[in-house]
Amino acid sequence: MNKFLLSTLLVATLGIAGCGGSAGNEQKLADQVTKAVYNNDMGGVTANMDSEAAQQVTRASLGAVSDLMHRMGNYQGLTETGTDIPTHRYTFDAKFDHGDLTIKLRLDADGKIAGYHVIPGPPA
């Protein structure tokens, strides 16, 4: 799957806007959603999303990203590598047995996930 298609699927699929939660909540949410994507669990993926982002998740796009993650091996966890507090955007390095994926997360004003974007490779 090419990088553009993957980015398009995930931006449209898994949503990103303002953080109303406590410090560290963004990492917990990113880990929960990443585990749910890995497990191809639609309910787990959309559980903490705002309504607009949740409506954009499709079985096909979720399955495609889950397949990508499985090709990379077992999910080992993630580390926050970047934060933009004013825009409520967070970047994480998700580790797998055979490489890394960059996870970009955006939260809305209520602390719900408004965007979740997966990019092949570690954060630049």
Beta strands, then each sheet from edge to edge (+ up, - down):
strand 1: 75-84
strand 2: 89-96
strand 3: 99-107
strand 4: 113-120
sheet 1: 1+ 2- 3+ 4-
end
